[in-house]
Amino acid sequence: MNVEAEIHKLTEDEHFVERWMLLNDDPASLEKGNRAIAKIRKQRKALEKKRNRFEWLYYPAIGVIGAGAMMLTFWLRGD
């Protein structure tokens, strides 16, 4: 499962827990729901951080590799 799908699933899980908390208004259920939401948000934040770190490394690397390949091509052709 890719990171985007996992983030989407965690967002849906968070919305489900929020709706569940609206139906169950006793203090024990609310505390349990708040703990679940905190855990879901922590997981989602970690996945978003992982995705952002990948994007910061991936796209510049592709640019450098593409420029290097183009320079090598021109050098080999002798233009």
N, C-alpha and C positions, 0 to 999 in steps of 0.2 A: 504494500500500500504506500502510495507516495505521500509526501509531507502535506501537500495541499488538501488531499482527501482526509487525512488525519485531523488537520486543523478544522475542516468543515464538520467532521463528525463530533469533535469536542464542542464546537459551537452549538450544534444541535442538541447534544447532551446537556449543555448548560441551560438551554431554553426549556428542555424537558423538565429539568429539576426545578427551574423557576415556576413553571406551571404547576408542578406537583406541590410546591410550597404554597401556592395560592389556594389549593384545595385542602391541604392539611395545615391547619393553623394552630395546632397545639405546640407548646414550647419545645418539646423533645424533637418533633418532626422538623421544626424550623431550624433548630441547632444542627440536626443531621443534614438538612439541605444546605445550610451555610457552609458546613465543612466540605460537602461534596462539591459545591460551586468553587470554593477556594482551591480545592485539589485540581479541578478541571481547568481553572484559569492558570494555575501554575504550570500544568502540563502544556497548555496551549501556548503560553508565553515561551516555554523552553523550545517548543517546535518552531515557533516564529523566529526565535533567535537563531536556531540552527539553519532555517531557510535563508535568513538574511545573510548569515556568514557565508553560506554557499554562493549566494548571488554576488556578493562582494568579491569573491575569488574567481568565480566561473567566467563572468562576462569580460573582465579585463584580460583574463588569460586567453580567451578566444580571440580578442582583438590583437594581442601580441602575436599569437600563433598565426593568425591570418596575415598580418603585416609581414612577418618573417617569411611565410610561404610565398607571398607576392614578390618580395625582394629577391628571394632565391630564384624564382621563376624568371624575373628580369635579368638576373645575373647569368643564369644558364643560357638564356636566349641571346645574350650579348647586345641587347638594345641599349 
